[in-house]
Amino acid sequence: MVMTRTLVIRGFDDEVHARLGRLANESGTSINSIVRDAVDKWLKGKSVIPKKHYLVIYSDNDSIIGLIKSMEALAKEAKLVRCFCGSPDSKTTKQLTKLDWYDGTSRPYPYPTNTNIPTSHQELIPRYQHQIPHKPLSPSKLKTLDVLKYAEKGMKNIVKIAKNEQVCCLDFVVNDIANSSLSEALTVERAYDNERIAGIMVCLYKTENLLASEIKDLIELLEIHDQIFIVKDHEVYKLHITKENVHKLFLN
């Protein structure tokens, strides 16, 4: 036998109650049924585990490190498993490790990074090799790398440590893949989108890698994510992408 309980709803004035009464009569049901149905739908929505896939675009390390510090507090408050994948010698990895985020990056890391080298002195890269702790693959070997298989190893590490809990995962690997080919990075993005993990997956790209890519790949990248954000200094902008007709160019 199911026991029922009386639910007292505060804030319902006479006008709202009267409107509900009219709607109930017109639909041949009762106010109790309407309220119960609304509560059931709300509870059902709350029981669905969120699996979000976000895109963050940034241009400099200072901006993204500022964002990381803000996300640290919010992820802790939400009791999310904090994790990331990225180059072992990047400033973002050092910051996240300092904050005790779990590093799920598969080792050895195959992609080169020049984060410690001034962009105006790229020709001096050999002089800086001793500062780079990992040994990236040569360009020829990188071309034969199974990008999807490599990325899946990192995701398996994340899933294992999460133990069915929701995560806040920051992925910088896709940016390093896009440095060579955004098209290859999209194979990873499609996998993330098709097999989402519980919580928030944030894919982070530098503007220089995206602006050097083909428009068709860039559009797919934007469309495959639930939401798009651009980070500038300590400010975050939300970007909306809609497909439009050419006549919109001539409207006021």
VOMARFI-942074 format. One record per residue: x, y, z of N, C-alpha, C in turn; residue number from 1. Coordinates in steps of 0.2 Angstrom, whole numbers. Layout:
! residues N
+-------+-------+-------+-------+-------+-------+-------+-------+-------+-----+
:   n_u :   n_v :   n_w :  ca_u :  ca_v :  ca_w :   c_u :   c_v :   c_w :  nr :
+-------+-------+-------+-------+-------+-------+-------+-------+-------+-----+
:     X :     Y :     Z :     X :     Y :     Z :     X :     Y :     Z : NUM :
...
+-------+-------+-------+-------+-------+-------+-------+-------+-------+-----+
This chain:
! residues 252
+-------+-------+-------+-------+-------+-------+-------+-------+-------+-----+
:   n_u :   n_v :   n_w :  ca_u :  ca_v :  ca_w :   c_u :   c_v :   c_w :  nr :
+-------+-------+-------+-------+-------+-------+-------+-------+-------+-----+
:     4 :    -6 :     0 :     0 :     0 :     0 :     4 :     6 :     0 :   1 :
:     3 :    11 :    -5 :     7 :    17 :    -5 :     4 :    22 :    -1 :   2 :
:     8 :    25 :     4 :     6 :    30 :     8 :     6 :    37 :     4 :   3 :
:     1 :    41 :     5 :     2 :    48 :     2 :     3 :    53 :     7 :   4 :
:     5 :    59 :     5 :     7 :    64 :     9 :     4 :    71 :     7 :   5 :
:     2 :    75 :    11 :    -1 :    82 :     9 :     5 :    86 :     8 :   6 :
:     5 :    90 :     2 :    10 :    94 :     0 :     8 :   101 :     1 :   7 :
:    11 :   106 :     5 :     9 :   113 :     5 :    13 :   117 :     1 :   8 :
:    10 :   120 :    -4 :    14 :   125 :    -8 :    13 :   132 :    -7 :   9 :
:    18 :   135 :    -4 :    17 :   142 :    -2 :    18 :   147 :    -9 :  10 :
:    15 :   153 :    -9 :    16 :   158 :   -14 :    10 :   157 :   -19 :  11 :
:     6 :   153 :   -19 :     0 :   152 :   -23 :    -5 :   157 :   -21 :  12 :
:    -6 :   163 :   -25 :   -12 :   167 :   -23 :   -18 :   165 :   -26 :  13 :
:   -23 :   169 :   -25 :   -30 :   167 :   -28 :   -30 :   167 :   -35 :  14 :
:   -27 :   171 :   -38 :   -27 :   172 :   -46 :   -24 :   166 :   -49 :  15 :
:   -18 :   164 :   -46 :   -15 :   158 :   -49 :   -19 :   151 :   -48 :  16 :
:   -22 :   151 :   -42 :   -26 :   145 :   -40 :   -32 :   145 :   -45 :  17 :
:   -35 :   151 :   -46 :   -41 :   151 :   -51 :   -39 :   149 :   -58 :  18 :
:   -33 :   151 :   -60 :   -31 :   149 :   -67 :   -30 :   142 :   -68 :  19 :
:   -27 :   139 :   -62 :   -26 :   132 :   -62 :   -32 :   128 :   -62 :  20 :
:   -37 :   131 :   -59 :   -44 :   128 :   -58 :   -47 :   128 :   -65 :  21 :
:   -47 :   133 :   -69 :   -50 :   134 :   -75 :   -46 :   129 :   -80 :  22 :
:   -40 :   129 :   -80 :   -36 :   124 :   -84 :   -37 :   117 :   -83 :  23 :
:   -38 :   115 :   -76 :   -40 :   108 :   -74 :   -47 :   106 :   -77 :  24 :
:   -52 :   111 :   -76 :   -58 :   109 :   -79 :   -58 :   108 :   -86 :  25 :
:   -55 :   113 :   -90 :   -55 :   112 :   -97 :   -51 :   106 :  -100 :  26 :
:   -46 :   103 :   -96 :   -43 :    97 :   -98 :   -46 :    91 :   -95 :  27 :
:   -51 :    92 :   -90 :   -54 :    86 :   -87 :   -50 :    83 :   -82 :  28 :
:   -46 :    87 :   -79 :   -41 :    84 :   -74 :   -42 :    88 :   -67 :  29 :
:   -37 :    87 :   -62 :   -38 :    90 :   -56 :   -31 :    94 :   -55 :  30 :
:   -32 :    99 :   -51 :   -26 :   103 :   -49 :   -21 :    99 :   -46 :  31 :
:   -23 :    94 :   -42 :   -18 :    90 :   -39 :   -14 :    86 :   -44 :  32 :
:   -17 :    84 :   -50 :   -14 :    80 :   -55 :    -9 :    84 :   -59 :  33 :
:   -11 :    91 :   -60 :    -6 :    96 :   -63 :     0 :    97 :   -59 :  34 :
:    -1 :    98 :   -53 :     5 :    99 :   -49 :     9 :    93 :   -48 :  35 :
:     6 :    87 :   -47 :    10 :    81 :   -47 :    14 :    80 :   -53 :  36 :
:    11 :    81 :   -59 :    14 :    80 :   -65 :    20 :    85 :   -66 :  37 :
:    19 :    91 :   -64 :    25 :    96 :   -64 :    31 :    94 :   -60 :  38 :
:    29 :    91 :   -54 :    34 :    89 :   -49 :    38 :    83 :   -52 :  39 :
:    34 :    78 :   -55 :    37 :    72 :   -58 :    42 :    74 :   -63 :  40 :
:    40 :    79 :   -67 :    44 :    81 :   -73 :    51 :    84 :   -70 :  41 :
:    50 :    88 :   -65 :    56 :    91 :   -62 :    61 :    86 :   -59 :  42 :
:    58 :    81 :   -55 :    62 :    76 :   -52 :    66 :    72 :   -58 :  43 :
:    62 :    70 :   -63 :    65 :    67 :   -69 :    71 :    70 :   -72 :  44 :
:    70 :    77 :   -73 :    75 :    81 :   -75 :    81 :    81 :   -71 :  45 :
:    80 :    81 :   -64 :    86 :    81 :   -59 :    89 :    75 :   -59 :  46 :
:    86 :    69 :   -61 :    89 :    63 :   -60 :    94 :    61 :   -66 :  47 :
:    93 :    65 :   -72 :    97 :    64 :   -77 :   104 :    67 :   -76 :  48 :
:   109 :    63 :   -77 :   116 :    65 :   -75 :   119 :    69 :   -81 :  49 :
:   121 :    75 :   -80 :   123 :    80 :   -85 :   130 :    77 :   -88 :  50 :
:   130 :    78 :   -95 :   136 :    76 :   -99 :   138 :    81 :  -104 :  51 :
:   141 :    86 :  -101 :   142 :    92 :  -105 :   149 :    92 :  -109 :  52 :
:   149 :    95 :  -115 :   154 :    96 :  -119 :   155 :   103 :  -122 :  53 :
:   160 :   106 :  -118 :   161 :   113 :  -120 :   168 :   115 :  -123 :  54 :
:   168 :   120 :  -127 :   174 :   123 :  -131 :   176 :   129 :  -128 :  55 :
:   182 :   130 :  -126 :   185 :   136 :  -124 :   191 :   138 :  -128 :  56 :
:   191 :   144 :  -131 :   196 :   147 :  -135 :   200 :   152 :  -131 :  57 :
:   206 :   152 :  -132 :   210 :   157 :  -128 :   217 :   159 :  -132 :  58 :
:   220 :   164 :  -131 :   226 :   166 :  -135 :   232 :   166 :  -131 :  59 :
:   232 :   167 :  -124 :   238 :   167 :  -120 :   237 :   163 :  -114 :  60 :
:   243 :   161 :  -111 :   243 :   157 :  -105 :   240 :   160 :   -99 :  61 :
:   241 :   167 :   -98 :   239 :   171 :   -93 :   231 :   170 :   -92 :  62 :
:   228 :   171 :   -98 :   221 :   171 :   -98 :   218 :   164 :   -95 :  63 :
:   221 :   159 :   -98 :   219 :   152 :   -96 :   220 :   150 :   -89 :  64 :
:   226 :   152 :   -87 :   228 :   151 :   -80 :   223 :   154 :   -75 :  65 :
:   221 :   161 :   -77 :   216 :   164 :   -73 :   209 :   160 :   -73 :  66 :
:   208 :   158 :   -78 :   201 :   154 :   -79 :   202 :   147 :   -75 :  67 :
:   208 :   144 :   -75 :   209 :   138 :   -71 :   208 :   139 :   -64 :  68 :
:   210 :   145 :   -61 :   210 :   147 :   -54 :   202 :   148 :   -52 :  69 :
:   199 :   151 :   -57 :   191 :   151 :   -55 :   188 :   145 :   -55 :  70 :
:   189 :   141 :   -60 :   186 :   134 :   -61 :   188 :   129 :   -55 :  71 :
:   194 :   130 :   -52 :   196 :   126 :   -47 :   191 :   127 :   -41 :  72 :
:   189 :   133 :   -39 :   185 :   134 :   -34 :   178 :   132 :   -35 :  73 :
:   175 :   133 :   -41 :   169 :   130 :   -43 :   168 :   123 :   -43 :  74 :
:   173 :   120 :   -46 :   173 :   112 :   -47 :   174 :   109 :   -40 :  75 :
:   177 :   112 :   -35 :   178 :   110 :   -28 :   171 :   110 :   -25 :  76 :
:   168 :   116 :   -26 :   161 :   117 :   -23 :   156 :   112 :   -25 :  77 :
:   156 :   111 :   -32 :   152 :   106 :   -35 :   154 :    99 :   -33 :  78 :
:   159 :    98 :   -30 :   162 :    91 :   -28 :   163 :    87 :   -35 :  79 :
:   166 :    90 :   -40 :   168 :    86 :   -46 :   175 :    83 :   -45 :  80 :
:   176 :    78 :   -49 :   183 :    75 :   -49 :   187 :    80 :   -54 :  81 :
:   192 :    83 :   -52 :   195 :    88 :   -56 :   201 :    84 :   -59 :  82 :
:   201 :    84 :   -66 :   206 :    81 :   -70 :   208 :    84 :   -76 :  83 :
:   213 :    82 :   -80 :   215 :    86 :   -86 :   220 :    81 :   -90 :  84 :
:   221 :    83 :   -96 :   225 :    80 :  -101 :   229 :    85 :  -104 :  85 :
:   236 :    85 :  -104 :   239 :    90 :  -108 :   247 :    89 :  -108 :  86 :
:   251 :    93 :  -111 :   258 :    92 :  -112 :   261 :    93 :  -105 :  87 :
:   266 :    88 :  -104 :   269 :    88 :   -97 :   273 :    94 :   -96 :  88 :
:   275 :    98 :  -101 :   280 :   104 :   -99 :   276 :   110 :  -100 :  89 :
:   270 :   111 :  -100 :   266 :   117 :  -102 :   265 :   120 :   -95 :  90 :
:   264 :   127 :   -95 :   262 :   131 :   -89 :   255 :   129 :   -86 :  91 :
:   251 :   127 :   -91 :   244 :   125 :   -88 :   245 :   118 :   -84 :  92 :
:   249 :   114 :   -86 :   250 :   107 :   -83 :   253 :   109 :   -76 :  93 :
:   258 :   113 :   -76 :   261 :   115 :   -70 :   256 :   118 :   -65 :  94 :
:   252 :   122 :   -67 :   247 :   125 :   -63 :   242 :   120 :   -60 :  95 :
:   239 :   116 :   -65 :   234 :   111 :   -63 :   237 :   106 :   -58 :  96 :
:   243 :   104 :   -59 :   247 :    99 :   -54 :   248 :   103 :   -47 :  97 :
:   249 :   109 :   -47 :   250 :   113 :   -41 :   243 :   113 :   -37 :  98 :
:   238 :   113 :   -41 :   231 :   113 :   -38 :   229 :   106 :   -36 :  99 :
:   233 :   101 :   -38 :   231 :    94 :   -36 :   226 :    91 :   -41 : 100 :
:   225 :    93 :   -47 :   221 :    90 :   -52 :   224 :    84 :   -54 : 101 :
:   220 :    79 :   -56 :   223 :    72 :   -58 :   225 :    73 :   -65 : 102 :
:   231 :    71 :   -67 :   234 :    71 :   -74 :   232 :    64 :   -77 : 103 :
:   228 :    64 :   -82 :   226 :    58 :   -85 :   230 :    57 :   -92 : 104 :
:   234 :    61 :   -93 :   238 :    61 :  -100 :   242 :    55 :  -100 : 105 :
:   241 :    52 :  -106 :   244 :    45 :  -108 :   252 :    47 :  -109 : 106 :
:   256 :    43 :  -106 :   263 :    44 :  -107 :   266 :    38 :  -111 : 107 :
:   271 :    39 :  -116 :   275 :    46 :  -117 :   270 :    50 :  -121 : 108 :
:   271 :    57 :  -120 :   267 :    62 :  -124 :   270 :    63 :  -130 : 109 :
:   267 :    62 :  -136 :   270 :    62 :  -143 :   270 :    69 :  -146 : 110 :
:   267 :    74 :  -143 :   266 :    80 :  -147 :   272 :    85 :  -144 : 111 :
:   275 :    89 :  -149 :   279 :    94 :  -147 :   276 :   100 :  -144 : 112 :
:   279 :   104 :  -139 :   276 :   110 :  -137 :   282 :   115 :  -136 : 113 :
:   281 :   121 :  -138 :   287 :   126 :  -137 :   285 :   132 :  -132 : 114 :
:   282 :   130 :  -127 :   279 :   135 :  -122 :   285 :   139 :  -119 : 115 :
:   291 :   136 :  -118 :   296 :   140 :  -115 :   300 :   143 :  -120 : 116 :
:   298 :   143 :  -126 :   303 :   146 :  -131 :   299 :   152 :  -134 : 117 :
:   302 :   158 :  -134 :   299 :   164 :  -137 :   297 :   163 :  -145 : 118 :
:   291 :   165 :  -147 :   289 :   164 :  -153 :   293 :   167 :  -158 : 119 :
:   297 :   173 :  -156 :   301 :   176 :  -161 :   308 :   173 :  -162 : 120 :
:   309 :   167 :  -158 :   315 :   164 :  -159 :   315 :   157 :  -160 : 121 :
:   310 :   155 :  -164 :   309 :   148 :  -165 :   315 :   144 :  -169 : 122 :
:   319 :   148 :  -172 :   325 :   145 :  -175 :   330 :   143 :  -170 : 123 :
:   329 :   145 :  -164 :   334 :   143 :  -158 :   331 :   137 :  -155 : 124 :
:   326 :   133 :  -157 :   323 :   128 :  -154 :   329 :   123 :  -151 : 125 :
:   334 :   121 :  -156 :   339 :   116 :  -153 :   342 :   118 :  -147 : 126 :
:   343 :   124 :  -146 :   347 :   126 :  -140 :   343 :   125 :  -134 : 127 :
:   336 :   125 :  -135 :   332 :   124 :  -129 :   330 :   117 :  -127 : 128 :
:   332 :   112 :  -131 :   330 :   105 :  -131 :   331 :   102 :  -124 : 129 :
:   336 :   104 :  -120 :   338 :   102 :  -114 :   332 :   104 :  -109 : 130 :
:   328 :   109 :  -110 :   323 :   111 :  -106 :   317 :   108 :  -106 : 131 :
:   316 :   104 :  -112 :   310 :   100 :  -113 :   310 :    93 :  -110 : 132 :
:   306 :    92 :  -105 :   307 :    85 :  -101 :   304 :    79 :  -105 : 133 :
:   300 :    80 :  -110 :   297 :    74 :  -114 :   300 :    74 :  -121 : 134 :
:   300 :    68 :  -124 :   303 :    68 :  -131 :   297 :    67 :  -136 : 135 :
:   295 :    72 :  -139 :   290 :    71 :  -144 :   292 :    67 :  -150 : 136 :
:   287 :    64 :  -153 :   289 :    60 :  -160 :   291 :    65 :  -165 : 137 :
:   295 :    62 :  -170 :   297 :    66 :  -175 :   291 :    67 :  -180 : 138 :
:   291 :    73 :  -184 :   285 :    74 :  -188 :   283 :    68 :  -193 : 139 :
:   288 :    64 :  -195 :   286 :    58 :  -199 :   283 :    53 :  -195 : 140 :
:   285 :    52 :  -189 :   282 :    47 :  -185 :   275 :    49 :  -182 : 141 :
:   274 :    56 :  -181 :   268 :    59 :  -179 :   263 :    58 :  -184 : 142 :
:   264 :    58 :  -190 :   260 :    57 :  -196 :   256 :    50 :  -195 : 143 :
:   260 :    45 :  -193 :   258 :    38 :  -193 :   254 :    37 :  -186 : 144 :
:   254 :    41 :  -181 :   251 :    40 :  -175 :   244 :    39 :  -175 : 145 :
:   241 :    34 :  -172 :   234 :    34 :  -171 :   231 :    38 :  -166 : 146 :
:   229 :    44 :  -168 :   227 :    50 :  -164 :   221 :    48 :  -159 : 147 :
:   216 :    44 :  -162 :   210 :    42 :  -158 :   212 :    37 :  -153 : 148 :
:   216 :    32 :  -155 :   219 :    27 :  -150 :   223 :    30 :  -144 : 149 :
:   227 :    35 :  -146 :   231 :    39 :  -141 :   226 :    43 :  -136 : 150 :
:   221 :    46 :  -139 :   217 :    50 :  -134 :   212 :    46 :  -130 : 151 :
:   210 :    40 :  -133 :   206 :    35 :  -129 :   210 :    33 :  -122 : 152 :
:   217 :    32 :  -123 :   220 :    30 :  -117 :   220 :    35 :  -111 : 153 :
:   220 :    41 :  -113 :   219 :    47 :  -108 :   212 :    46 :  -105 : 154 :
:   207 :    45 :  -109 :   200 :    45 :  -107 :   199 :    39 :  -102 : 155 :
:   202 :    34 :  -104 :   202 :    28 :   -99 :   205 :    29 :   -93 : 156 :
:   210 :    33 :   -92 :   213 :    35 :   -86 :   208 :    39 :   -82 : 157 :
:   205 :    44 :   -85 :   200 :    48 :   -82 :   194 :    44 :   -79 : 158 :
:   191 :    40 :   -83 :   186 :    36 :   -81 :   187 :    32 :   -75 : 159 :
:   193 :    29 :   -75 :   195 :    24 :   -70 :   196 :    28 :   -63 : 160 :
:   199 :    34 :   -64 :   200 :    38 :   -57 :   193 :    41 :   -55 : 161 :
:   189 :    42 :   -60 :   182 :    46 :   -58 :   178 :    41 :   -54 : 162 :
:   178 :    34 :   -55 :   174 :    29 :   -52 :   167 :    31 :   -52 : 163 :
:   164 :    33 :   -58 :   157 :    34 :   -59 :   155 :    41 :   -56 : 164 :
:   159 :    45 :   -53 :   158 :    52 :   -51 :   158 :    56 :   -57 : 165 :
:   155 :    62 :   -56 :   155 :    67 :   -61 :   162 :    71 :   -61 : 166 :
:   164 :    73 :   -67 :   171 :    76 :   -68 :   170 :    83 :   -70 : 167 :
:   176 :    86 :   -69 :   177 :    93 :   -73 :   184 :    91 :   -76 : 168 :
:   184 :    90 :   -82 :   190 :    88 :   -86 :   192 :    93 :   -91 : 169 :
:   198 :    95 :   -91 :   201 :   100 :   -95 :   206 :    96 :  -100 : 170 :
:   204 :    97 :  -107 :   208 :    93 :  -112 :   212 :    98 :  -116 : 171 :
:   219 :    98 :  -115 :   223 :   103 :  -119 :   226 :    99 :  -125 : 172 :
:   226 :    92 :  -125 :   229 :    88 :  -130 :   226 :    90 :  -137 : 173 :
:   219 :    91 :  -137 :   216 :    92 :  -143 :   219 :    98 :  -147 : 174 :
:   222 :   103 :  -143 :   225 :   109 :  -145 :   231 :   107 :  -149 : 175 :
:   235 :   103 :  -145 :   242 :   101 :  -148 :   241 :    97 :  -155 : 176 :
:   235 :    93 :  -155 :   234 :    89 :  -161 :   232 :    94 :  -166 : 177 :
:   228 :    99 :  -165 :   226 :   104 :  -170 :   231 :   108 :  -172 : 178 :
:   237 :   109 :  -168 :   243 :   112 :  -171 :   245 :   109 :  -177 : 179 :
:   244 :   103 :  -178 :   246 :    99 :  -184 :   240 :    99 :  -189 : 180 :
:   235 :    97 :  -186 :   229 :    96 :  -190 :   222 :    97 :  -186 : 181 :
:   218 :   102 :  -187 :   212 :   102 :  -184 :   207 :    96 :  -186 : 182 :
:   208 :    94 :  -192 :   204 :    88 :  -195 :   205 :    82 :  -191 : 183 :
:   212 :    81 :  -188 :   213 :    75 :  -184 :   210 :    76 :  -177 : 184 :
:   211 :    83 :  -175 :   208 :    84 :  -168 :   200 :    83 :  -168 : 185 :
:   197 :    84 :  -174 :   190 :    83 :  -174 :   188 :    75 :  -173 : 186 :
:   192 :    71 :  -175 :   191 :    64 :  -174 :   190 :    62 :  -167 : 187 :
:   195 :    66 :  -163 :   194 :    65 :  -156 :   188 :    68 :  -153 : 188 :
:   186 :    74 :  -155 :   180 :    78 :  -153 :   174 :    74 :  -154 : 189 :
:   174 :    70 :  -160 :   168 :    66 :  -162 :   167 :    60 :  -157 : 190 :
:   173 :    58 :  -155 :   173 :    52 :  -150 :   170 :    55 :  -143 : 191 :
:   173 :    60 :  -141 :   171 :    63 :  -135 :   163 :    65 :  -135 : 192 :
:   161 :    67 :  -141 :   154 :    69 :  -141 :   149 :    63 :  -141 : 193 :
:   152 :    57 :  -144 :   147 :    51 :  -145 :   148 :    47 :  -139 : 194 :
:   153 :    47 :  -135 :   154 :    43 :  -129 :   156 :    48 :  -123 : 195 :
:   151 :    52 :  -121 :   152 :    57 :  -116 :   153 :    54 :  -109 : 196 :
:   157 :    58 :  -105 :   158 :    55 :   -98 :   153 :    60 :   -94 : 197 :
:   152 :    58 :   -88 :   147 :    61 :   -83 :   151 :    68 :   -81 : 198 :
:   148 :    73 :   -81 :   151 :    80 :   -79 :   152 :    84 :   -85 : 199 :
:   158 :    88 :   -84 :   159 :    93 :   -89 :   166 :    91 :   -93 : 200 :
:   166 :    91 :   -99 :   172 :    90 :  -103 :   173 :    96 :  -107 : 201 :
:   179 :   100 :  -105 :   181 :   106 :  -108 :   187 :   105 :  -113 : 202 :
:   186 :   107 :  -119 :   191 :   106 :  -124 :   194 :   113 :  -125 : 203 :
:   200 :   114 :  -124 :   203 :   121 :  -125 :   208 :   121 :  -131 : 204 :
:   207 :   127 :  -135 :   211 :   128 :  -141 :   214 :   135 :  -140 : 205 :
:   220 :   136 :  -143 :   223 :   142 :  -144 :   220 :   145 :  -151 : 206 :
:   219 :   152 :  -151 :   216 :   155 :  -157 :   221 :   154 :  -163 : 207 :
:   227 :   154 :  -162 :   232 :   153 :  -168 :   231 :   147 :  -172 : 208 :
:   229 :   141 :  -168 :   228 :   135 :  -171 :   222 :   135 :  -175 : 209 :
:   217 :   138 :  -172 :   210 :   138 :  -176 :   210 :   142 :  -182 : 210 :
:   213 :   148 :  -181 :   213 :   153 :  -187 :   217 :   150 :  -193 : 211 :
:   221 :   146 :  -192 :   225 :   143 :  -197 :   222 :   137 :  -200 : 212 :
:   216 :   135 :  -198 :   212 :   129 :  -201 :   207 :   131 :  -206 : 213 :
:   205 :   126 :  -209 :   200 :   127 :  -214 :   193 :   129 :  -211 : 214 :
:   189 :   133 :  -215 :   183 :   135 :  -212 :   178 :   129 :  -210 : 215 :
:   178 :   124 :  -215 :   173 :   118 :  -214 :   175 :   115 :  -207 : 216 :
:   181 :   114 :  -206 :   184 :   111 :  -199 :   182 :   115 :  -193 : 217 :
:   183 :   122 :  -194 :   182 :   126 :  -189 :   174 :   126 :  -187 : 218 :
:   170 :   126 :  -192 :   163 :   126 :  -191 :   160 :   120 :  -188 : 219 :
:   163 :   114 :  -190 :   161 :   108 :  -186 :   164 :   108 :  -179 : 220 :
:   169 :   111 :  -178 :   172 :   111 :  -171 :   167 :   115 :  -167 : 221 :
:   165 :   121 :  -169 :   160 :   125 :  -165 :   153 :   122 :  -164 : 222 :
:   151 :   118 :  -170 :   144 :   115 :  -169 :   144 :   109 :  -165 : 223 :
:   150 :   105 :  -164 :   150 :    99 :  -160 :   150 :   100 :  -153 : 224 :
:   151 :   106 :  -151 :   151 :   108 :  -143 :   144 :   111 :  -141 : 225 :
:   142 :   109 :  -135 :   136 :   112 :  -132 :   136 :   119 :  -131 : 226 :
:   142 :   122 :  -129 :   143 :   129 :  -128 :   150 :   131 :  -130 : 227 :
:   151 :   137 :  -132 :   157 :   140 :  -134 :   159 :   146 :  -130 : 228 :
:   165 :   146 :  -127 :   167 :   152 :  -123 :   174 :   154 :  -126 : 229 :
:   175 :   161 :  -126 :   181 :   164 :  -127 :   184 :   168 :  -121 : 230 :
:   190 :   166 :  -120 :   193 :   169 :  -114 :   198 :   175 :  -116 : 231 :
:   196 :   181 :  -113 :   201 :   187 :  -114 :   203 :   190 :  -107 : 232 :
:   209 :   190 :  -106 :   211 :   192 :   -99 :   207 :   188 :   -94 : 233 :
:   204 :   192 :   -90 :   200 :   189 :   -84 :   192 :   188 :   -86 : 234 :
:   191 :   189 :   -92 :   184 :   189 :   -94 :   182 :   184 :   -99 : 235 :
:   176 :   181 :   -98 :   174 :   175 :  -102 :   168 :   178 :  -106 : 236 :
:   168 :   176 :  -113 :   163 :   178 :  -117 :   159 :   172 :  -120 : 237 :
:   153 :   172 :  -120 :   149 :   166 :  -123 :   148 :   167 :  -131 : 238 :
:   150 :   163 :  -135 :   149 :   163 :  -142 :   143 :   159 :  -144 : 239 :
:   138 :   162 :  -148 :   133 :   159 :  -151 :   134 :   158 :  -159 : 240 :
:   133 :   152 :  -161 :   134 :   151 :  -169 :   127 :   149 :  -172 : 241 :
:   125 :   152 :  -177 :   119 :   151 :  -180 :   120 :   151 :  -188 : 242 :
:   117 :   146 :  -191 :   117 :   146 :  -198 :   112 :   151 :  -201 : 243 :
:   114 :   155 :  -206 :   110 :   161 :  -208 :   110 :   161 :  -216 : 244 :
:   104 :   164 :  -218 :   104 :   165 :  -226 :   108 :   171 :  -228 : 245 :
:   110 :   171 :  -234 :   114 :   177 :  -236 :   111 :   184 :  -236 : 246 :
:   104 :   183 :  -236 :   100 :   190 :  -236 :   101 :   194 :  -230 : 247 :
:   103 :   190 :  -225 :   104 :   194 :  -218 :   110 :   199 :  -219 : 248 :
:   114 :   198 :  -224 :   120 :   203 :  -224 :   117 :   210 :  -227 : 249 :
:   111 :   210 :  -229 :   108 :   216 :  -232 :   102 :   219 :  -228 : 250 :
:   101 :   216 :  -222 :    96 :   218 :  -218 :    99 :   223 :  -213 : 251 :
:    95 :   228 :  -211 :    97 :   233 :  -206 :    97 :   230 :  -199 : 252 :
+-------+-------+-------+-------+-------+-------+-------+-------+-------+-----+
